Each structure stands twice: as C-alpha cells, then as structure tokens.
Amino acid sequence: MHSFLDKLFRGVEILIGVFLATMIALTLLNVIMRFVFNSGFAWSEEVARLCFIYLVYLGTIGAFRDNRHLGVEMVIESVKPTVAKVLYVVIQGIVIWMMGWLALGSWHLALQNINDRWVATQFPRALVSGVGLVTGIAIILIALANLYRLFVQRTPVDELLRIRDVDAANPAETAGRGLN
C-alpha cells in the first residue's frame, strides 16, 4: 500500500513541477511577446493563474503528508506521552473539521460557478474552486491515516510528527542520484 501511495504522491509532485514549468514558460513568453512584438496572448495569463492555484493547493497536500507545514511540536514534545496522544488526536480532529469545511465550501462554490467561464480561455470557473474539494478530501484522508497509524499501528506521536524526508525514505534512489 505504501508503494502505491508513494507513487501517487510522486505523480502529484511531477504534476506540480509541470504546473510550475508551464506557469514560468507562459509568463516568460508573454513578457517577451509584449516587449518585442508589442502583443501578447490573453489566454496565457489565465492558464498561468490556474497553474499557480493548482500548484499551491497540490503543494499543500504534499506538505501535510510530509509534516512540512508550520507546526508547534514543542508543546506536544514537552508533555507526557498520553497527553501528547490526546493533543495529537485533537489536532487531527481540527484538521479534519477544517478540511471538511474547505471541501464543502469548494463544492458549493464549484456548483455555483459551473456555468461561468473565464474570458480568454472559456475554462469553467469551477476549476478554481474544484481543486479545494480535492485538497480538502485528500488532507482528510491523510489525517485519518495518521489516526489509523496512531491507534491501530501504535506509532508513537513523536514519530508521527517527524518531518518526512523523502530522500532518507528511499536510500536506493538517493544513491542513484549521487547524493550520499
């Protein structure tokens, strides 16, 4: 199961890279077109904006999975393990609750904007709010998986809070890149 999820998140990281490259290329191309040819592509700004939005939302999913979001582990690390476990459950519960609101709000906003179109590309505006639904559901699933690891697999809280180092998780891949 971990192999499938690792490949899935690797695909998300590749997609983020594609969005970033597309955003940079379109913005650079548009700048060159405006300065050299005194014209530009109106659609490129909308596509770059959409790429940026998706890049941020998908990056949020990856950051949550790897525990790279801003956190205050100092409090949890300074209390007894049973209290730390309770605090961790409360934190995951708050995350699930907030992401539920994000997903629900994104769903309603996507439904409201399903027939609205962007001016230049004619993309539906629901594409913008729809990614909030994907992000909310993905983070809820990750938080539930964290709780599963805590209660069923009996993973200690300090290990659950540890920042996931992708290179350390796969030493063969790191060695293949020459980054020992």
PyMOL commands that set and color helices and strands:
alter all, ss='L'
color gray80, all
select helices_A, chain A and resi 2-36+42-65+73-77+81-112+126-151+157-161+166-169+171-176
alter helices_A, ss='H'
color red, helices_A
deselect
rebuild
show_as cartoon
